[in-house]
């Protein structure tokens, strides 16, 4: 492995409890020769002292902006709005390559500072499969919240919990009515997670994947009580649910949980809402009669921060051990450069904007 100074940043989003590297894997990195700096973070599910105990250097939250230029800044969700010029290499989920709102502004910040985005969504193997993902837990929670909402047991604001506690609320109780559920994208990571949550809830969902969405039976889709969308579209496809479908008189659909949350992107397969929902207000009513409720939370796995972080860190750590030398990181960088060409910025312009 090449020499690496890894800087684990505090997450700016107040509801983000996860971490891409847990203390046990931080120990592995330090023992392998990685220089590890960890920002103090009162909201991170793992206490800062656990990182210090395995050999990490602890610094104040947000101090990555003045980190040495060779440091690689590691996080999960969006960066704060400042600084305007991003000069480091950053590893996180940038959501910047599908024309999402704010994507062009983020890329221009990298262009202005000469930094690089290594987007975790594009850390893939030779066959294009993600090497580290939160998908299973995103799907699990997307389905779990949909079940709780449909049964009238979802309370707000949402709060982080553990799987055992969540499952206690998810299991069927006397008096619960049966319902029909559909998981779209059922064979992927998120789809497997959604199916597992439905199993815990005592429901057996209909499972659709490429074969079914390629020739979509929209009437059959609308005939289910609950829909969980786990499809991560990479090319434009016809939408699964359209605005006019919400007013279809035969619509049985009552609860829609969008795990993918591609709102604002031309790849969005559920273009029936224009903003995500939040922990404080997780459900939005799209139609009053017959009712249709939307759940669209874009950091679902943070509701199970310990379990999701442990799994993700186990996948990501081996890739960090090979940082700078492995094909996956080269592919990340290639995708970043291609995004600049699509934006009309050349490599020669980096740092000059």
VOPAGU-2260 file (C-alpha; in pm, 1 decimal, decimal comma):
REM VOPAGU-2260
SITE   aa  ch    i         X         Y         Z
SITE  UNK   A    0       0,0       0,0       0,0
SITE  UNK   A    1     114,6     354,4     -67,5
SITE  UNK   A    2     172,2     595,9     220,3
SITE  UNK   A    3    -163,5     737,2     324,1
SITE  UNK   A    4    -272,4    1013,6     558,6
SITE  UNK   A    5    -643,9     956,7     615,0
SITE  UNK   A    6    -850,1    1233,0     775,6
SITE  UNK   A    7   -1187,0    1112,9     910,3
SITE  UNK   A    8   -1411,0    1418,4     924,3
SITE  UNK   A    9   -1706,9    1505,8    1143,0
SITE  UNK   A   10   -2034,8    1495,2     948,2
SITE  UNK   A   11   -2198,8    1833,6     897,7
SITE  UNK   A   12   -2549,6    1686,9     883,6
SITE  UNK   A   13   -2689,7    1676,9    1236,5
SITE  UNK   A   14   -2878,9    1350,6    1179,7
SITE  UNK   A   15   -2573,6    1165,9    1049,4
SITE  UNK   A   16   -2457,0     920,9    1315,1
SITE  UNK   A   17   -2266,4     678,0    1092,5
SITE  UNK   A   18   -1897,3     654,5    1018,4
SITE  UNK   A   19   -1716,2     500,5     718,8
SITE  UNK   A   20   -1448,7     353,0     947,4
SITE  UNK   A   21   -1527,9     204,7    1289,0
SITE  UNK   A   22   -1265,1     187,6    1567,6
SITE  UNK   A   23   -1181,2    -182,1    1515,4
SITE  UNK   A   24   -1099,1    -114,4    1150,2
SITE  UNK   A   25    -921,0     208,7    1242,6
SITE  UNK   A   26    -685,5     -10,6    1443,8
SITE  UNK   A   27    -619,0    -222,7    1135,6
SITE  UNK   A   28    -537,4      85,5     931,0
SITE  UNK   A   29    -299,2     225,1    1193,0
SITE  UNK   A   30    -126,1    -110,6    1228,6
SITE  UNK   A   31     -85,4    -118,5     847,7
SITE  UNK   A   32      97,8     214,4     857,3
SITE  UNK   A   33    -182,9     457,2     775,6
SITE  UNK   A   34    -152,5     795,6     944,1
SITE  UNK   A   35    -502,7     839,6    1080,8
SITE  UNK   A   36    -645,6    1170,8    1196,5
SITE  UNK   A   37    -998,8    1167,3    1340,1
SITE  UNK   A   38   -1211,8    1473,1    1402,5
SITE  UNK   A   39   -1396,6    1484,7    1730,9
SITE  UNK   A   40   -1768,7    1431,9    1674,8
SITE  UNK   A   41   -2028,0    1420,1    1951,5
SITE  UNK   A   42   -2289,8    1271,8    1717,4
SITE  UNK   A   43   -2081,2     985,2    1576,8
SITE  UNK   A   44   -2215,0     655,8    1712,5
SITE  UNK   A   45   -1864,0     549,8    1818,5
SITE  UNK   A   46   -1706,3     773,9    2085,9
SITE  UNK   A   47   -1393,5     963,3    1985,2
SITE  UNK   A   48   -1198,0     804,5    2268,7
SITE  UNK   A   49   -1226,2     465,9    2095,3
SITE  UNK   A   50   -1034,2     602,7    1796,2
SITE  UNK   A   51    -775,3     761,3    2019,1
SITE  UNK   A   52    -728,5     428,0    2195,5
SITE  UNK   A   53    -626,3     257,4    1870,2
SITE  UNK   A   54    -367,8     518,3    1775,5
SITE  UNK   A   55    -555,7     788,8    1586,6
SITE  UNK   A   56    -470,1    1155,5    1635,2
SITE  UNK   A   57    -774,3    1353,5    1748,6
SITE  UNK   A   58    -844,5    1702,9    1616,0
SITE  UNK   A   59   -1142,1    1943,4    1639,3
SITE  UNK   A   60   -1448,9    1898,9    1420,4
SITE  UNK   A   61   -1423,8    2077,8    1087,3
SITE  UNK   A   62   -1046,6    2115,1    1094,5
SITE  UNK   A   63   -1005,1    1926,3     767,1
SITE  UNK   A   64   -1015,9    2260,9     586,0
SITE  UNK   A   65    -662,7    2331,9     714,1
SITE  UNK   A   66    -534,6    1973,9     688,7
SITE  UNK   A   67    -208,0    1911,3     503,6
SITE  UNK   A   68    -262,2    1906,3     130,4
SITE  UNK   A   69    -164,2    1538,5     104,2
SITE  UNK   A   70    -434,5    1430,3     352,4
SITE  UNK   A   71    -726,5    1236,2     207,4
SITE  UNK   A   72   -1048,3    1356,4     370,4
SITE  UNK   A   73   -1295,0    1075,8     436,3
SITE  UNK   A   74   -1663,8    1119,1     514,1
SITE  UNK   A   75   -2007,5    1000,9     408,8
SITE  UNK   A   76   -2254,5    1277,5     333,8
SITE  UNK   A   77   -2237,3    1629,4     195,3
SITE  UNK   A   78   -1970,0    1884,2     277,7
SITE  UNK   A   79   -2054,1    2216,7     442,0
SITE  UNK   A   80   -2097,0    2510,8     202,7
SITE  UNK   A   81   -1752,0    2648,2     283,8
SITE  UNK   A   82   -1475,2    2663,6     181,8
SITE  UNK   A   83   -1556,2    2762,3    -174,2
SITE  UNK   A   84   -1231,9    2603,9    -299,3
SITE  UNK   A   85   -1179,1    2234,7    -227,1
SITE  UNK   A   86    -809,7    2152,2    -248,6
SITE  UNK   A   87    -795,4    1802,7     -95,0
SITE  UNK   A   88    -882,3    1461,5    -223,7
SITE  UNK   A   89   -1220,9    1378,3     -72,2
SITE  UNK   A   90   -1386,8    1039,7     -33,2
SITE  UNK   A   91   -1764,1    1053,9      27,0
SITE  UNK   A   92   -2100,2    1013,6    -143,2
SITE  UNK   A   93   -2098,3    1325,9    -356,7
SITE  UNK   A   94   -2424,4    1272,6    -551,5
SITE  UNK   A   95   -2275,0    1491,5    -821,6
SITE  UNK   A   96   -2282,5    1287,8   -1142,5
SITE  UNK   A   97   -2654,9    1258,8   -1219,9
SITE  UNK   A   98   -2742,9    1627,1   -1248,5
SITE  UNK   A   99   -2876,4    1635,7    -892,9
SITE  UNK   A  100   -2951,6    1977,3    -742,5
SITE  UNK   A  101   -2626,2    2138,0    -629,4
SITE  UNK   A  102   -2407,8    1892,8    -821,2
SITE  UNK   A  103   -2257,5    2149,1   -1057,2
SITE  UNK   A  104   -2179,2    2384,6    -767,8
SITE  UNK   A  105   -1993,5    2107,7    -584,0
SITE  UNK   A  106   -1789,0    2017,4    -889,5
SITE  UNK   A  107   -1697,6    2381,9    -945,2
SITE  UNK   A  108   -1568,4    2398,9    -587,8
SITE  UNK   A  109   -1332,3    2113,5    -671,7
SITE  UNK   A  110   -1233,4    2287,1    -993,2
SITE  UNK   A  111   -1161,6    2608,9    -803,3
SITE  UNK   A  112    -936,4    2441,0    -547,8
SITE  UNK   A  113    -778,5    2170,8    -761,3
SITE  UNK   A  114    -907,7    1893,8    -536,0
SITE  UNK   A  115   -1055,5    1558,8    -634,7
SITE  UNK   A  116   -1374,4    1372,2    -550,3
SITE  UNK   A  117   -1348,6     995,8    -513,5
SITE  UNK   A  118   -1718,0     918,8    -492,6
SITE  UNK   A  119   -1797,6     608,0    -288,9
SITE  UNK   A  120   -2091,7     529,8    -515,4
SITE  UNK   A  121   -1841,2     468,0    -795,8
SITE  UNK   A  122   -1595,9     255,1    -597,7
SITE  UNK   A  123   -1670,5     -59,5    -796,8
SITE  UNK   A  124   -1508,6    -383,7    -905,0
SITE  UNK   A  125   -1425,5    -486,0   -1260,6
SITE  UNK   A  126   -1789,9    -580,2   -1319,8
SITE  UNK   A  127   -1927,3    -251,1   -1192,0
SITE  UNK   A  128   -2047,6    -382,5    -856,1
SITE  UNK   A  129   -2007,0    -155,8    -555,9
SITE  UNK   A  130   -1732,9    -259,1    -318,3
SITE  UNK   A  131   -1873,4     -78,7     -14,6
SITE  UNK   A  132   -2237,1      17,2      26,2
SITE  UNK   A  133   -2507,1      82,5     282,9
SITE  UNK   A  134   -2769,4     -61,2      51,8
SITE  UNK   A  135   -2890,1    -351,5     265,5
SITE  UNK   A  136   -2963,2    -129,3     563,7
SITE  UNK   A  137   -3116,9     142,1     347,8
SITE  UNK   A  138   -3358,8    -112,4     208,0
SITE  UNK   A  139   -3426,0    -262,7     549,8
SITE  UNK   A  140   -3515,5      73,6     697,9
SITE  UNK   A  141   -3710,5     189,6     393,4
SITE  UNK   A  142   -3936,4    -112,5     422,9
SITE  UNK   A  143   -3949,7     -98,0     803,3
SITE  UNK   A  144   -4066,1     263,7     806,6
SITE  UNK   A  145   -4321,9     187,1     536,1
SITE  UNK   A  146   -4465,0     -99,2     741,9
SITE  UNK   A  147   -4479,5     110,1    1059,0
SITE  UNK   A  148   -4648,8     396,1     874,1
SITE  UNK   A  149   -4898,8     164,1     708,6
SITE  UNK   A  150   -4983,1      10,0    1045,4
SITE  UNK   A  151   -5013,0     350,0    1210,3
SITE  UNK   A  152   -4714,8     297,3    1439,2
SITE  UNK   A  153   -4455,6     534,3    1293,5
SITE  UNK   A  154   -4374,5     815,5    1534,2
SITE  UNK   A  155   -4184,5    1137,8    1473,5
SITE  UNK   A  156   -3926,2    1260,4    1510,8
SITE  UNK   A  157   -3731,4     951,3    1412,5
SITE  UNK   A  158   -3437,4     860,5    1632,7
SITE  UNK   A  159   -3138,3     628,9    1590,8
SITE  UNK   A  160   -3187,8     286,9    1741,6
SITE  UNK   A  161   -3057,0     -70,1    1729,0
SITE  UNK   A  162   -3188,3    -352,7    1514,4
SITE  UNK   A  163   -3329,8    -553,7    1804,3
SITE  UNK   A  164   -3530,9    -256,4    1924,5
SITE  UNK   A  165   -3651,1    -175,9    1573,5
SITE  UNK   A  166   -3754,5    -533,9    1509,6
SITE  UNK   A  167   -3965,5    -538,2    1825,2
SITE  UNK   A  168   -4179,9    -260,3    1680,4
SITE  UNK   A  169   -4180,3    -421,5    1336,8
SITE  UNK   A  170   -4315,3    -764,5    1428,6
SITE  UNK   A  171   -4688,5    -810,0    1372,0
SITE  UNK   A  172   -4917,2    -746,6    1666,0
SITE  UNK   A  173   -5267,7    -876,3    1733,6
SITE  UNK   A  174   -5513,8    -679,8    1526,9
SITE  UNK   A  175   -5270,3    -587,5    1249,0
SITE  UNK   A  176   -5439,6    -621,9     913,6
SITE  UNK   A  177   -5269,8    -800,4     627,9
SITE  UNK   A  178   -5141,7    -587,4     342,9
SITE  UNK   A  179   -4981,5    -636,6       4,3
SITE  UNK   A  180   -4631,2    -506,5     -60,5
SITE  UNK   A  181   -4409,1    -466,8    -364,8
SITE  UNK   A  182   -4030,7    -432,0    -367,7
SITE  UNK   A  183   -3894,4    -293,1    -694,8
SITE  UNK   A  184   -3525,1    -368,8    -740,8
SITE  UNK   A  185   -3566,8    -675,4    -522,6
SITE  UNK   A  186   -3246,5    -854,4    -624,0
SITE  UNK   A  187   -3000,6    -580,1    -529,9
SITE  UNK   A  188   -2855,4    -497,6    -188,8
SITE  UNK   A  189   -3134,0    -259,3     -96,2
SITE  UNK   A  190   -3395,2    -498,4    -226,6
SITE  UNK   A  191   -3258,0    -780,9     -12,8
SITE  UNK   A  192   -3271,4    -553,4     288,9
SITE  UNK   A  193   -3631,7    -456,8     216,1
SITE  UNK   A  194   -3730,1    -821,4     178,9
SITE  UNK   A  195   -3565,8    -902,4     512,4
SITE  UNK   A  196   -3760,1    -625,2     686,8
SITE  UNK   A  197   -4088,1    -742,8     537,3
SITE  UNK   A  198   -4009,8   -1094,9     659,1
SITE  UNK   A  199   -3958,8    -960,3    1011,5
SITE  UNK   A  200   -4291,3    -778,6     975,9
SITE  UNK   A  201   -4463,1   -1104,2     879,2
SITE  UNK   A  202   -4528,4   -1000,2     519,2
SITE  UNK   A  203   -4425,3   -1165,5     193,7
SITE  UNK   A  204   -4376,4    -896,6     -72,0
SITE  UNK   A  205   -4405,8    -922,9    -445,9
SITE  UNK   A  206   -4053,4    -892,7    -586,0
SITE  UNK   A  207   -3976,0    -715,4    -912,4
SITE  UNK   A  208   -3643,1    -656,2   -1077,0
SITE  UNK   A  209   -3516,6    -591,5   -1430,5
SITE  UNK   A  210   -3744,0    -842,2   -1599,3
SITE  UNK   A  211   -4058,8    -687,9   -1452,8
SITE  UNK   A  212   -3960,5    -321,2   -1480,2
SITE  UNK   A  213   -3850,3    -364,9   -1840,7
SITE  UNK   A  214   -4214,2    -428,1   -1929,6
SITE  UNK   A  215   -4385,5    -244,1   -1647,4
SITE  UNK   A  216   -4737,2    -342,6   -1546,1
SITE  UNK   A  217   -4833,4     -13,9   -1384,7
SITE  UNK   A  218   -5181,9    -132,9   -1293,3
SITE  UNK   A  219   -5031,1    -424,2   -1099,9
SITE  UNK   A  220   -4791,6    -184,5    -925,8
SITE  UNK   A  221   -5074,6      43,9    -816,7
SITE  UNK   A  222   -5271,7    -256,8    -690,0
SITE  UNK   A  223   -5032,3    -304,2    -394,9
SITE  UNK   A  224   -5082,3    -133,1     -59,5
SITE  UNK   A  225   -4712,7     -61,1      -0,2
SITE  UNK   A  226   -4435,3       8,5    -252,3
SITE  UNK   A  227   -4064,4      21,6    -167,4
SITE  UNK   A  228   -3843,0     147,8    -449,6
SITE  UNK   A  229   -3486,6      15,2    -437,7
SITE  UNK   A  230   -3391,1      74,9    -800,8
SITE  UNK   A  231   -3068,4     263,8    -866,1
SITE  UNK   A  232   -3110,9     375,1   -1226,2
SITE  UNK   A  233   -2795,5     447,7   -1425,4
SITE  UNK   A  234   -2971,4     533,9   -1750,1
SITE  UNK   A  235   -3308,4     706,2   -1805,2
SITE  UNK   A  236   -3606,6     471,0   -1783,7
SITE  UNK   A  237   -3980,8     537,4   -1796,3
SITE  UNK   A  238   -4105,7     638,5   -1450,8
SITE  UNK   A  239   -4268,4     371,3   -1234,7
SITE  UNK   A  240   -4522,0     609,8   -1082,1
SITE  UNK   A  241   -4636,5     925,5   -1258,7
SITE  UNK   A  242   -4835,0    1223,9   -1136,0
SITE  UNK   A  243   -5146,7    1104,6   -1314,8
SITE  UNK   A  244   -5120,5     766,9   -1141,7
SITE  UNK   A  245   -5176,6     934,0    -804,9
SITE  UNK   A  246   -5527,8    1024,1    -916,7
SITE  UNK   A  247   -5607,1     689,2   -1075,8
SITE  UNK   A  248   -5944,5     587,6    -927,9
SITE  UNK   A  249   -5837,6     224,8    -897,1
SITE  UNK   A  250   -5514,2     304,6    -711,1
SITE  UNK   A  251   -5479,6      84,3    -403,6
SITE  UNK   A  252   -5130,8     211,0    -321,4
SITE  UNK   A  253   -5127,7     388,8      16,1
SITE  UNK   A  254   -4763,4     397,6     128,3
SITE  UNK   A  255   -4468,4     477,2     -98,5
SITE  UNK   A  256   -4113,4     447,1      37,2
SITE  UNK   A  257   -3840,2     568,6    -196,5
SITE  UNK   A  258   -3509,0     425,1     -77,7
SITE  UNK   A  259   -3317,9     555,3    -380,7
SITE  UNK   A  260   -3417,4     922,4    -340,4
SITE  UNK   A  261   -3304,2    1040,7    -684,1
SITE  UNK   A  262   -3524,5    1348,9    -649,2
SITE  UNK   A  263   -3428,2    1620,6    -895,3
SITE  UNK   A  264   -3234,9    1382,9   -1119,2
SITE  UNK   A  265   -3344,0    1296,0   -1473,4
SITE  UNK   A  266   -3291,0     932,9   -1367,7
SITE  UNK   A  267   -3561,0     954,1   -1101,5
SITE  UNK   A  268   -3811,2     670,4   -1145,2
SITE  UNK   A  269   -4060,1     828,9    -902,0
SITE  UNK   A  270   -4098,1    1189,5   -1025,6
SITE  UNK   A  271   -4401,3    1256,9    -806,4
SITE  UNK   A  272   -4230,5    1465,5    -538,6
SITE  UNK   A  273   -3977,7    1748,2    -536,8
SITE  UNK   A  274   -3802,9    1719,1    -199,6
SITE  UNK   A  275   -3702,6    1451,2      43,5
SITE  UNK   A  276   -3861,3    1398,2     383,4
SITE  UNK   A  277   -3673,9    1445,2     710,8
SITE  UNK   A  278   -3630,4    1272,7    1045,0
SITE  UNK   A  279   -3841,0    1542,5    1208,3
SITE  UNK   A  280   -4122,1    1495,8     955,7
SITE  UNK   A  281   -4063,1    1161,5     783,0
SITE  UNK   A  282   -4396,8    1129,5     601,5
SITE  UNK   A  283   -4555,7    1358,5     344,2
SITE  UNK   A  284   -4911,6    1306,0     224,9
SITE  UNK   A  285   -4918,5    1322,8    -153,6
SITE  UNK   A  286   -5293,6    1269,4    -180,9
SITE  UNK   A  287   -5567,8    1303,9      77,9
SITE  UNK   A  288   -5832,7    1082,4     -77,4
SITE  UNK   A  289   -5764,1     802,4    -115,3
SITE  UNK   A  290   -5457,6     868,4     102,7
SITE  UNK   A  291   -5107,0     821,2     -28,9
SITE  UNK   A  292   -4810,5     874,1     202,7
SITE  UNK   A  293   -4449,8     926,7      94,6
SITE  UNK   A  294   -4132,8     839,2     285,8
SITE  UNK   A  295   -3815,9     962,7     113,9
SITE  UNK   A  296   -3526,7     990,5     358,5
SITE  UNK   A  297   -3182,6    1003,6     200,5
SITE  UNK   A  298   -2977,3     879,3     496,1
SITE  UNK   A  299   -3189,1     589,0     614,9
SITE  UNK   A  300   -2899,0     371,1     739,7
SITE  UNK   A  301   -2811,5     637,8     995,7
SITE  UNK   A  302   -3120,8     522,2    1186,3
SITE  UNK   A  303   -2925,6     201,6    1255,2
SITE  UNK   A  304   -2585,9     369,8    1279,9
SITE  UNK   A  305   -2389,3      98,4    1457,0
SITE  UNK   A  306   -2494,5    -197,7    1244,8
SITE  UNK   A  307   -2468,8     -10,5     916,1
SITE  UNK   A  308   -2130,1     143,4    1001,2
SITE  UNK   A  309   -1978,1    -189,4    1104,2
SITE  UNK   A  310   -2081,9    -354,4     776,6
SITE  UNK   A  311   -1972,5     -63,3     558,5
SITE  UNK   A  312   -1639,4     -25,0     734,2
SITE  UNK   A  313   -1565,1    -395,1     691,3
SITE  UNK   A  314   -1606,9    -354,7     314,6
SITE  UNK   A  315   -1427,8     -20,5     281,4
SITE  UNK   A  316   -1119,5     -90,2     493,6
SITE  UNK   A  317    -956,2    -336,6     250,8
SITE  UNK   A  318   -1000,9     -79,4     -25,4
SITE  UNK   A  319    -836,2     188,0     190,1
SITE  UNK   A  320    -546,4     -51,7     247,2
SITE  UNK   A  321    -494,8     -44,4    -130,5
SITE  UNK   A  322    -559,2     324,9    -172,2
SITE  UNK   A  323    -389,3     478,4    -472,6
SITE  UNK   A  324    -278,8     149,8    -624,4
SITE  UNK   A  325    -597,9     -41,9    -696,6
SITE  UNK   A  326    -817,4     -28,8   -1003,2
SITE  UNK   A  327   -1128,8      78,3    -808,2
SITE  UNK   A  328    -973,3     410,2    -705,8
SITE  UNK   A  329    -856,2     470,4   -1061,7
SITE  UNK   A  330   -1213,8     417,6   -1178,9
SITE  UNK   A  331   -1336,7     667,4    -916,9
SITE  UNK   A  332   -1093,0     927,1   -1043,7
SITE  UNK   A  333   -1182,5     858,5   -1405,6
SITE  UNK   A  334   -1550,7     913,3   -1326,8
SITE  UNK   A  335   -1465,9    1241,6   -1153,2
SITE  UNK   A  336   -1269,1    1363,3   -1454,4
SITE  UNK   A  337   -1547,1    1263,7   -1689,6
SITE  UNK   A  338   -1790,8    1467,8   -1482,2
SITE  UNK   A  339   -1574,2    1774,5   -1542,0
SITE  UNK   A  340   -1573,0    1718,4   -1914,3
SITE  UNK   A  341   -1953,3    1695,5   -1901,2
SITE  UNK   A  342   -1954,1    2024,1   -1707,5
SITE  UNK   A  343   -1722,1    2185,9   -1960,0
SITE  UNK   A  344   -1419,7    2215,2   -1727,8
SITE  UNK   A  345   -1087,5    2075,2   -1846,9
SITE  UNK   A  346    -812,9    1938,2   -1624,1
SITE  UNK   A  347    -592,9    2233,0   -1723,0
SITE  UNK   A  348    -847,6    2463,7   -1558,1
SITE  UNK   A  349    -832,4    2293,0   -1216,4
SITE  UNK   A  350    -747,5    2549,8    -949,7
SITE  UNK   A  351    -799,6    2846,2   -1184,3
SITE  UNK   A  352   -1176,0    2887,6   -1155,5
